[in-house]
Every structure is written in C-alpha cells, then in structure tokens.
Amino acid sequence: MAKLRILLCCAAGMSTSLLVTKMEQAAKQQGIDAEIWAVPESQVEDQLPVDVVLLGPQVRFALKSVKSKVGDIPVAVIDMRDYGTMNGPKVLKTALDIINGK
C-alpha cells in the first residue's frame, strides 16, 4: 500500500501541529505508513495531491472553498470534540474511513 497523505487545514497551521503529532503516533502504533501535516487554509492548493483534507473546526466556514480548490479529493471537518481533546487516533480513524469510502 502506498503512503497515505493526510492534510490538515487550520487557521494558521499552529494549533493543529499537536494533533498531527498525535495522529502520527497513532499511525505508527497501527503500522500505517502515513504522511500527516498541517497548513493554513490559504495554502491547501500548494500541497496537492493528497488522499484527504481535514479541516479544523475553526475553519469549517472554508469547507466549500477548499472543496472547490481540491477537486475530487475528499474534504471533511474534524469533529469539534475530537479536535478539542486532540484525539489523534480518532481523527486518524476518521481520515482512514473517508479514504476507504466508509
């Protein structure tokens, strides 16, 4: 299986870095080869191609805009509770479910 590319999108790219770390740890524990990183919403187009784009709850207003920028790539908003608790395993599962069409 190819390396999964999971892009997190937030307001400035800062608050999401802790979540990226927790998602990377969860992926490693599960033996999943994944590249996970975060950028501000304005830089999404520069990061393509990716397997999925996850938006932080604070930029949910940009969902339509991001979808129009990335074409057929799936885009979703991270659950506010999972984001607030920095639940890396849960957000990783969300990304995997989207990639696998669940």
C-alpha positions in Angstrom: 0.0 0.0 0.0 1.3 3.5 -0.9 2.0 6.0 1.8 -1.2 7.8 2.8 -1.1 11.6 2.5 -3.4 13.3 5.1 -3.5 17.1 5.1 -4.9 19.0 8.0 -6.0 22.5 7.4 -6.4 25.2 10.0 -6.4 28.9 10.5 -2.6 29.5 10.8 -1.1 26.0 10.9 -0.2 26.2 14.5 -2.9 24.7 16.7 -3.1 21.6 14.6 0.5 20.7 14.9 -0.1 18.9 18.2 -2.9 16.9 16.6 -0.6 16.0 13.7 1.9 14.6 16.2 -0.8 12.5 17.9 -2.1 11.2 14.6 1.4 10.3 13.6 1.9 8.4 16.8 -1.4 6.5 16.3 -0.5 5.6 12.7 2.9 4.3 13.8 1.3 2.2 16.5 -1.1 0.7 13.9 1.6 0.1 11.3 0.1 2.6 8.9 2.5 4.4 6.6 1.2 7.9 6.6 2.5 11.4 5.9 0.4 13.9 8.0 0.9 17.6 8.1 -0.9 20.9 8.7 -1.1 24.1 6.7 -3.2 27.3 6.8 -6.3 27.1 4.6 -4.8 29.5 2.1 -2.0 27.0 1.2 -4.1 23.9 0.5 -3.7 24.0 -3.2 0.1 24.1 -2.9 0.0 20.7 -1.0 -1.7 18.6 -3.6 -2.0 15.7 -4.3 -3.3 14.2 -1.0 -5.6 11.4 -0.1 -7.8 13.5 2.2 -8.1 17.0 3.5 -9.4 17.5 7.1 -10.4 21.0 8.2 -10.1 22.1 11.8 -13.4 23.2 13.3 -12.2 26.8 13.4 -12.1 26.9 9.6 -15.3 25.0 8.9 -16.6 28.1 7.1 -14.0 27.4 4.3 -15.3 23.9 3.5 -17.0 24.9 0.2 -14.0 27.0 -0.8 -11.5 24.1 -0.1 -13.7 21.6 -1.9 -13.6 23.8 -5.0 -9.8 24.1 -4.8 -9.1 20.3 -4.4 -11.4 18.8 -7.0 -12.2 15.1 -6.4 -10.1 14.9 -3.2 -12.4 14.2 -0.2 -12.7 17.0 2.4 -14.3 16.9 5.8 -14.4 18.9 9.0 -12.8 17.4 12.1 -15.3 16.7 14.9 -15.0 19.5 17.4 -14.8 17.2 20.4 -12.0 15.1 18.8 -10.2 18.3 17.9 -10.6 19.9 21.3 -9.3 16.8 23.1 -6.5 16.3 20.4 -7.7 12.7 19.9 -5.2 11.6 17.3 -6.3 8.0 17.0 -10.0 9.1 16.4 -9.1 11.7 13.8 -6.8 9.2 12.1 -9.7 6.8 12.0 -11.9 9.5 10.5 -9.3 10.1 7.8 -8.9 6.4 7.1 -12.7 5.9 6.9 -13.0 8.7 4.4 -10.1 7.4 2.3 -11.6 3.9 2.3 -15.1 5.2 1.4 -16.8 4.3 4.7 
